[in-house]
Amino acid sequence: MRLRTLPDSYAVVRLQPGSELPDWVDKGPFRSVTRTDHEVSVVCRDHDVPEGESVDRGWTVLEVMGPLDFSLSGVVASLVQPLADAKLPIFVISTFESDYVLIRSSDLGRAADILEDAGHVFAA
């Protein structure tokens, strides 16, 4: 798979179930919102999240360069298995056209080496 690293540091935020989305969610080139009966999870740029939120900061987003066909299998597994074997924490988001793996920014160099060793290529 061809990968690229998105600029900026990202955060994973937990909002209360049924929450309206605050204005700070809808900023930046990449954001994701998932609603369940138990929570609203938001991934957005770190610096857009105000203090006081339930947040885990310091993530880097790796994008699988797509679009990916729905008939492909094992895409996410090919990324997360080598990272899991190295005991690196991850957070995965899938969309209609692509997959995204968030890794701790402090682990970026190590994760890139692991993924390249697994046959993935980072775009320039």
Secondary structure, 3 states (H helix, E strand, C coil): CEEEECCCCEEEEEECCCCCCCHHHHCCCCCEEEECCCCEEEEEEHHHCCCCCEEEEEEEEEEECCCCCCCCCCHHHHHHHHHHHCCCCEEEEECCCCEEEEEEHHHHHHHHHHHHHCCCEECC
